[in-house]
Amino acid sequence: MRATDTHATEPALDPAPGLVAGTAAGPDWPRPAYAWYVVCVLLLIYILAYIDRQVLGVLVEPIKRNLAISDTQMSLLLGFAFAVFYTIVGLPMGRLADRSNRRNMVVAGVAIWSAATSLCGFARNYGQLFAARMGVGLGEACLNPAVVPMLSDYFPRHRLGRAMGVYMLGVSIGGGLAHIVGGAWLPVLSSPDLVQLPVIGLIRPWQALLLFLGLTGFLMVALLLTVREPARQGQVRRDARGRLVNLPVREIVAHLSRHRMAYMAIGWPLVASAMMTFGVGYWIPSFFQRSFGLSTAEAGQALATYGAISMVSGACGVIGGGFLVDWLGSRYSDGHLRTLLVGILLLAPGYALFAAMPTPNLAIAVLVPAGIGGGILQATGVTTLMAVVPTQMKSQIAALYFFIVNLIGAALGPTLIALLTDNVFGAEEALRHSITIVAAAIGLTAVLALIAGRGAYRAMLHTE
């Protein structure tokens, strides 16, 4: 079906008593050169965020050995400990971002998660590491609810997909770098020997890596100060003194309820993608170490190779997905959903099949389409949301999106695989079977949600 109008018309926000409506004129878009500079700065921030988030997956085996914990306990560190504050705090952060300086929110968030990552390096037991990991989630909760609507105020809708795609490269690059560096240094990071650091004293190698990453984050704070808060584009509500105000929660709930099938078609494939990306992704380092009888050095080499290939394939998916969603969105009224479907059909089979491969090289090769599909979904997901969400709901609905994605995806994905491994198969070597089952089942539900919600999504574009 060809699109007759490629841009959704946003519902008017009638001034409530005591309020005045304000708009930002179209010609006030920031200069393209500066807007792209902002994208590059935010990309660096997102790369660091994903390194800090993903590097714990590389450290599963040494942490398990040093702290004497099970797969299920480790999965809670990987997912739940991070997601609990990330999800809970993300909602009020979204509401705050709709009426405050979003750049400053990002500055605060980077400082908090960098300090928490450093504290992970000082952890001496499971409880301390769990608490510090929660702090990482707390800081990162400030990031996307502020950045996503910021970018939609730096770029007009027909260029937003490309800008969002470049920003989302942070997922592929950050995750890839975490595996490249972690894989190359895996024998050192897995060593039982202690390392001597000035002032700090003796700590384990994996703790030294976390401490270094945390300190690196504070360098990014200075770079963020060169970014300006953009003017808000579109219609917004202000009070009599011209200050931005939040829409009533009931108004946002009513909007989501009115278009629940359309939002399900957008949201569930992205939740499913997160369950696979986090669930499978966190266990890939352990998969290589457990499934092929590799030495620590050989597993590290395989992991570094995977990191390089996943970074390239993910980047291709993110960049290609940004252009694909803009192109399909200009030709079809459900072009955004078509792009999501392409991503799922690459991601789910790739993750389901890679764990069944008989050699490390074949497993890595099968992960290439999975990386491309994951990149497409990363670039397309928030762009699809921003294409239909009314201006003054953007931060709050973006925060709700990241709340659901991380509550179900990041928190449940790693633990679901661990529970199957520990309680159904009862053997660490069965990790590959858990990965295949989870990826195949979740991928199927995502395809069904996209098919069921296409009509509602098209109707939403033409009625809102």
C-alpha positions as CSV (number, residue, x, y, z in Angstrom):
1,M,0.0,0.0,0.0
2,R,1.5,3.3,-1.1
3,A,1.5,6.1,1.4
4,T,-0.6,9.1,0.5
5,D,0.8,11.1,3.5
6,T,4.1,10.0,4.8
7,H,4.0,12.1,8.0
8,A,1.6,11.5,10.8
9,T,-0.4,14.6,11.8
10,E,0.0,15.2,15.5
11,P,-3.1,15.9,17.5
12,A,-3.5,19.5,18.6
13,L,-2.8,20.3,22.2
14,D,-5.5,22.7,23.2
15,P,-4.4,25.0,26.0
16,A,-5.8,24.0,29.4
17,P,-7.1,26.7,31.7
18,G,-4.1,28.8,32.8
19,L,-1.9,27.5,30.1
20,V,-0.8,28.7,26.7
21,A,0.2,26.7,23.7
22,G,3.6,27.4,22.2
23,T,5.2,26.3,18.9
24,A,8.7,26.2,17.5
25,A,8.8,27.4,13.9
26,G,10.1,25.1,11.1
27,P,12.9,27.5,10.0
28,D,14.4,27.3,13.6
29,W,15.9,23.9,13.0
30,P,19.6,23.9,14.1
31,R,22.3,24.2,11.5
32,P,22.9,20.7,9.9
33,A,26.6,20.8,10.6
34,Y,26.1,21.5,14.3
35,A,23.3,19.0,14.5
36,W,25.6,16.3,13.1
37,Y,28.3,17.3,15.5
38,V,25.9,16.7,18.4
39,V,25.1,13.3,16.9
40,C,28.8,12.4,17.0
41,V,29.2,13.5,20.6
42,L,26.2,11.6,21.7
43,L,27.5,8.6,19.7
44,L,30.7,8.6,21.8
45,I,28.6,8.7,24.9
46,Y,26.4,5.8,23.8
47,I,29.5,3.7,22.8
48,L,30.9,4.2,26.4
49,A,27.5,3.3,27.8
50,Y,27.3,0.1,25.9
51,I,30.9,-0.9,26.8
52,D,30.1,-0.3,30.5
53,R,26.9,-2.3,30.1
54,Q,28.2,-5.2,28.0
55,V,31.7,-5.8,29.4
56,L,30.3,-7.8,32.3
57,G,29.3,-10.5,29.9
58,V,32.9,-10.9,28.9
59,L,33.8,-11.3,32.6
60,V,31.2,-13.9,33.5
61,E,33.6,-16.8,34.0
62,P,36.2,-15.0,36.2
63,I,33.5,-13.3,38.2
64,K,31.7,-16.6,38.8
65,R,34.9,-18.2,39.9
66,N,36.0,-15.4,42.2
67,L,32.6,-14.9,43.8
68,A,31.5,-18.5,43.7
69,I,28.1,-17.9,42.2
70,S,25.8,-19.8,39.8
71,D,24.7,-18.9,36.2
72,T,21.3,-17.7,37.6
73,Q,23.1,-15.4,40.1
74,M,25.3,-14.1,37.4
75,S,22.3,-13.5,35.1
76,L,20.8,-11.3,37.8
77,L,24.0,-9.2,37.7
78,L,23.9,-9.0,33.9
79,G,20.2,-8.2,33.6
80,F,18.1,-7.5,36.7
81,A,20.6,-5.5,38.7
82,F,21.2,-3.1,35.8
83,A,17.5,-3.0,34.7
84,V,15.9,-2.4,38.1
85,F,16.9,1.2,38.4
86,Y,17.2,1.7,34.6
87,T,13.5,0.9,34.3
88,I,12.1,2.4,37.5
89,V,14.0,5.7,37.2
90,G,13.5,6.0,33.5
91,L,9.8,6.9,33.7
92,P,10.2,9.9,36.0
93,M,13.3,10.9,33.9
94,G,11.1,10.9,30.8
95,R,8.5,13.1,32.5
96,L,11.3,15.4,33.7
97,A,12.9,15.6,30.2
98,D,9.6,16.8,28.7
99,R,9.9,20.0,30.7
100,S,13.6,20.5,31.6
101,N,17.1,20.8,30.1
102,R,17.8,17.4,28.5
103,R,21.5,18.1,28.0
104,N,22.0,18.6,31.7
105,M,20.2,15.3,32.4
106,V,22.6,13.5,30.1
107,V,25.6,15.1,31.9
108,A,24.3,14.0,35.3
109,G,23.6,10.5,34.0
110,V,27.1,10.0,32.6
111,A,28.7,11.1,35.9
112,I,26.5,8.7,37.9
113,W,27.0,5.6,35.8
114,S,30.8,6.3,35.5
115,A,31.1,6.5,39.2
116,A,29.1,3.3,39.6
117,T,31.2,1.4,37.1
118,S,34.3,2.5,39.1
119,L,32.6,1.1,42.2
120,C,32.1,-2.2,40.4
121,G,35.9,-2.4,40.3
122,F,36.1,-2.0,44.1
123,A,33.4,-4.7,44.8
124,R,34.7,-7.5,47.1
125,N,31.5,-9.7,47.1
126,Y,28.3,-10.4,45.2
127,G,26.2,-7.9,47.2
128,Q,28.6,-5.0,46.6
129,L,28.8,-5.8,42.9
130,F,25.1,-6.1,42.6
131,A,24.6,-2.7,44.3
132,A,27.2,-1.0,42.1
133,R,25.6,-2.6,39.0
134,M,22.3,-1.0,40.0
135,G,24.1,2.3,40.1
136,V,25.1,1.8,36.4
137,G,21.5,1.4,35.5
138,L,20.5,4.4,37.5
139,G,22.9,6.6,35.5
140,E,22.0,5.2,32.2
141,A,18.3,5.8,32.9
142,C,19.0,9.5,32.2
143,L,20.4,8.9,28.7
144,N,17.9,7.8,26.1
145,P,14.7,9.5,27.6
146,A,16.7,12.7,27.0
147,V,18.7,12.0,23.9
148,V,15.9,10.5,21.7
149,P,13.6,13.6,21.9
150,M,16.7,15.9,21.7
151,L,17.6,14.4,18.3
152,S,14.0,14.7,17.1
153,D,14.4,18.4,17.8
154,Y,17.7,18.6,16.0
155,F,16.5,16.9,12.8
156,P,13.2,17.1,10.8
157,R,11.3,13.9,10.5
158,H,12.5,13.0,7.0
159,R,16.1,13.0,8.2
160,L,15.6,11.7,11.7
161,G,16.1,8.0,10.7
162,R,19.6,8.6,9.5
163,A,20.6,10.7,12.5
164,M,19.0,8.1,14.9
165,G,20.8,5.3,13.0
166,V,24.2,7.0,13.5
167,Y,23.5,7.5,17.2
168,M,22.4,3.8,17.5
169,L,25.8,2.8,16.1
170,G,26.8,3.1,19.8
171,V,25.2,-0.2,20.5
172,S,27.1,-2.1,17.8
173,I,30.4,-0.3,18.3
174,G,30.2,-0.4,22.1
175,G,29.2,-4.0,22.3
176,G,31.8,-4.9,19.6
177,L,34.6,-3.1,21.4
178,A,33.7,-4.8,24.7
179,H,34.1,-8.2,23.1
180,I,37.2,-7.2,21.1
181,V,39.1,-5.8,24.1
182,G,37.7,-8.4,26.5
183,G,38.5,-11.3,24.1
184,A,42.0,-10.1,23.5
185,W,42.7,-9.7,27.2
186,L,40.6,-12.7,28.3
187,P,43.6,-14.7,29.6
188,V,44.8,-11.8,31.6
189,L,41.3,-10.9,32.9
190,S,40.7,-14.6,33.8
191,S,44.0,-14.8,35.7
192,P,43.8,-15.5,39.5
193,D,46.8,-13.2,40.0
194,L,46.3,-9.8,41.5
195,V,47.5,-6.6,40.0
196,Q,49.1,-3.6,41.8
197,L,47.6,-0.2,41.1
198,P,48.9,3.1,42.5
199,V,47.0,4.4,45.6
200,I,44.4,1.6,45.2
201,G,46.6,-1.4,45.9
202,L,46.0,-5.0,44.9
203,I,42.9,-5.9,42.9
204,R,41.9,-8.6,40.4
205,P,42.4,-7.9,36.7
206,W,38.7,-7.8,35.9
207,Q,38.2,-5.2,38.7
208,A,41.0,-3.1,37.2
209,L,39.2,-3.0,33.8
210,L,35.9,-1.9,35.4
211,L,37.8,0.8,37.3
212,F,39.5,2.1,34.2
213,L,36.2,2.2,32.3
214,G,34.5,4.2,35.0
215,L,37.2,6.8,35.1
216,T,37.0,7.2,31.3
217,G,33.4,8.3,31.6
218,F,34.3,11.5,33.4
219,L,36.3,12.6,30.3
220,M,33.0,12.5,28.4
221,V,31.3,15.0,30.7
222,A,33.5,17.8,29.5
223,L,32.7,17.0,25.9
224,L,29.0,17.1,26.6
225,L,29.3,20.7,27.8
226,T,29.8,21.7,24.1
227,V,26.3,20.4,23.3
228,R,23.4,22.9,23.5
229,E,19.8,22.2,24.4
230,P,17.8,22.5,21.2
231,A,14.5,24.4,20.8
232,R,11.5,22.1,20.9
233,Q,9.9,21.6,17.5
234,G,6.1,21.3,17.1
235,Q,3.3,22.3,19.4
236,V,3.9,22.2,23.2
237,R,2.1,23.5,26.3
238,R,3.5,26.2,28.5
239,D,2.2,28.0,31.5
240,A,1.4,31.7,31.7
241,R,5.1,32.4,32.3
242,G,6.2,30.5,29.2
243,R,7.5,27.5,31.1
244,L,7.0,24.0,29.7
245,V,4.5,21.8,31.6
246,N,3.8,18.1,31.5
247,L,0.7,16.7,30.0
248,P,-1.5,14.9,32.5
249,V,-0.7,11.3,32.8
250,R,-4.3,10.4,32.0
251,E,-3.9,12.1,28.6
252,I,-0.9,9.9,27.8
253,V,-2.6,6.8,29.0
254,A,-5.7,7.6,26.9
255,H,-3.5,8.1,23.9
256,L,-1.7,4.8,24.4
257,S,-5.0,2.9,25.1
258,R,-6.6,4.4,21.9
259,H,-3.7,3.1,19.8
260,R,-2.7,0.0,21.8
261,M,-2.6,-2.4,18.9
262,A,-0.4,0.0,16.9
263,Y,2.0,0.4,19.9
264,M,2.0,-3.3,20.4
265,A,3.1,-3.8,16.8
266,I,6.0,-1.4,17.5
267,G,6.8,-2.3,21.0
268,W,6.7,-6.1,21.3
269,P,9.2,-6.7,18.4
270,L,11.6,-4.3,20.1
271,V,11.1,-6.1,23.5
272,A,11.7,-9.4,21.8
273,S,14.8,-7.9,20.1
274,A,16.1,-6.8,23.5
275,M,15.4,-10.3,25.1
276,M,17.5,-11.8,22.3
277,T,20.2,-9.2,22.1
278,F,20.7,-9.0,25.9
279,G,19.8,-12.6,26.7
280,V,21.8,-14.3,24.0
281,G,24.5,-11.5,23.8
282,Y,25.5,-11.7,27.4
283,W,26.0,-15.4,27.2
284,I,28.0,-15.5,24.0
285,P,31.4,-15.3,25.7
286,S,30.5,-18.2,28.0
287,F,29.1,-20.1,25.0
288,F,32.5,-20.1,23.3
289,Q,34.2,-21.2,26.4
290,R,31.8,-24.0,27.2
291,S,30.7,-25.4,23.9
292,F,33.9,-26.2,21.9
293,G,36.5,-27.3,24.5
294,L,38.5,-24.2,23.9
295,S,41.3,-22.9,26.1
296,T,41.0,-19.5,27.6
297,A,43.3,-18.0,25.0
298,E,41.4,-19.7,22.1
299,A,38.1,-18.6,23.5
300,G,39.4,-15.1,23.8
301,Q,40.5,-15.1,20.2
302,A,37.1,-16.4,19.0
303,L,35.4,-13.7,21.2
304,A,37.6,-10.9,19.7
305,T,36.8,-12.1,16.2
306,Y,33.1,-12.2,17.0
307,G,33.4,-8.7,18.4
308,A,35.0,-7.3,15.3
309,I,32.5,-9.0,13.0
310,S,29.5,-8.0,15.1
311,M,30.7,-4.4,15.2
312,V,30.8,-4.3,11.4
313,S,27.6,-6.2,10.8
314,G,25.8,-4.3,13.5
315,A,27.0,-1.0,12.1
316,C,25.9,-2.0,8.6
317,G,22.5,-2.9,10.0
318,V,22.2,0.4,11.9
319,I,23.2,2.6,9.0
320,G,21.3,0.6,6.5
321,G,18.3,0.5,8.8
322,G,18.3,4.2,9.1
323,F,18.2,4.7,5.3
324,L,15.8,1.8,4.9
325,V,13.2,3.1,7.3
326,D,13.3,6.6,5.7
327,W,12.9,5.0,2.2
328,L,10.2,2.6,3.1
329,G,8.5,5.2,5.2
330,S,8.3,7.4,2.1
331,R,6.7,4.7,0.0
332,Y,4.4,2.8,2.3
333,S,2.2,3.9,5.1
334,D,3.5,1.0,7.2
335,G,7.1,1.3,6.0
336,H,8.4,1.6,9.5
337,L,6.8,-1.8,10.5
338,R,8.1,-3.4,7.3
339,T,11.6,-2.4,8.4
340,L,11.1,-3.9,11.8
341,L,10.0,-7.1,10.2
342,V,13.1,-7.3,8.1
343,G,15.2,-6.9,11.3
344,I,13.4,-9.6,13.2
345,L,13.6,-12.1,10.3
346,L,17.4,-11.6,10.3
347,L,17.9,-11.5,14.1
348,A,15.9,-14.4,15.4
349,P,17.0,-17.1,13.0
350,G,20.6,-16.0,13.3
351,Y,20.6,-16.3,17.1
352,A,18.6,-19.5,17.1
353,L,20.9,-21.2,14.6
354,F,24.3,-20.0,15.8
355,A,24.3,-22.0,19.0
356,A,23.7,-25.2,17.1
357,M,26.8,-24.8,14.9
358,P,29.5,-27.5,15.3
359,T,32.5,-25.1,15.1
360,P,33.3,-21.6,16.5
361,N,33.9,-20.2,12.9
362,L,30.5,-21.4,11.7
363,A,28.8,-20.0,14.9
364,I,30.5,-16.6,14.2
365,A,29.4,-16.7,10.6
366,V,25.7,-17.3,11.5
367,L,25.9,-14.3,13.9
368,V,26.5,-11.9,10.9
369,P,22.9,-11.8,9.8
370,A,21.8,-11.6,13.5
371,G,24.1,-8.5,13.9
372,I,22.6,-6.9,10.8
373,G,19.1,-7.6,12.0
374,G,19.8,-6.3,15.4
375,G,21.3,-3.1,13.9
376,I,18.2,-2.5,11.8
377,L,16.0,-2.9,14.9
378,Q,18.1,-0.5,16.9
379,A,17.9,2.2,14.2
380,T,14.3,1.6,13.5
381,G,12.7,1.2,16.9
382,V,12.9,4.7,18.3
383,T,12.4,6.2,14.9
384,T,9.2,4.4,14.5
385,L,8.0,5.7,17.9
386,M,9.0,9.3,17.2
387,A,7.2,9.2,13.8
388,V,3.8,8.8,15.5
389,V,4.1,10.2,19.1
390,P,2.8,13.7,19.7
391,T,5.6,16.3,20.5
392,Q,5.0,16.8,24.2
393,M,4.6,13.1,24.9
394,K,7.9,12.1,23.3
395,S,10.2,12.0,26.3
396,Q,7.6,10.2,28.5
397,I,6.7,7.6,25.8
398,A,10.4,7.1,25.0
399,A,11.0,6.5,28.7
400,L,8.1,4.1,28.8
401,Y,9.5,2.3,25.8
402,F,12.9,1.9,27.4
403,F,11.2,0.9,30.7
404,I,9.4,-2.0,29.0
405,V,12.2,-3.0,26.7
406,N,14.7,-3.2,29.6
407,L,12.3,-4.5,32.3
408,I,11.4,-7.5,30.1
409,G,14.3,-7.6,27.7
410,A,17.4,-6.8,29.7
411,A,16.1,-8.2,33.0
412,L,14.4,-11.3,31.8
413,G,16.4,-12.3,28.7
414,P,19.7,-13.4,30.4
415,T,17.8,-14.9,33.3
416,L,15.5,-17.0,31.1
417,I,18.4,-18.6,29.4
418,A,20.2,-19.2,32.8
419,L,17.0,-20.7,34.3
420,L,16.8,-23.2,31.4
421,T,20.4,-24.1,31.8
422,D,20.4,-24.5,35.6
423,N,17.0,-26.0,36.2
424,V,15.8,-27.7,33.0
425,F,19.0,-29.1,31.5
426,G,21.0,-29.0,34.7
427,A,24.4,-28.6,33.0
428,E,26.5,-25.7,32.0
429,E,27.3,-27.4,28.7
430,A,23.6,-27.2,27.7
431,L,23.8,-23.4,27.4
432,R,23.6,-23.8,23.6
433,H,20.2,-25.5,23.8
434,S,18.8,-22.8,26.1
435,I,19.9,-20.1,23.6
436,T,18.3,-21.8,20.6
437,I,15.0,-22.3,22.4
438,V,14.7,-18.8,23.7
439,A,15.7,-17.1,20.5
440,A,13.3,-19.2,18.3
441,A,10.3,-18.8,20.6
442,I,10.7,-15.1,21.2
443,G,11.3,-14.4,17.5
444,L,8.1,-16.1,16.5
445,T,6.0,-13.9,18.9
446,A,7.6,-10.8,17.4
447,V,6.6,-11.7,13.9
448,L,3.0,-12.4,15.0
449,A,2.8,-9.1,16.8
450,L,3.9,-7.2,13.7
451,I,1.3,-9.0,11.5
452,A,-1.5,-8.4,14.0
453,G,-0.8,-4.7,14.4
454,R,-0.1,-3.5,10.9
455,G,-3.7,-2.3,10.2
456,A,-3.9,-0.4,13.5
457,Y,-0.6,1.3,12.8
458,R,-1.7,2.4,9.3
459,A,-5.0,3.7,10.8
460,M,-3.1,5.6,13.5
461,L,-1.0,7.4,10.9
462,H,-4.1,8.6,9.1
463,T,-6.2,9.6,12.1
464,E,-3.8,11.1,14.6
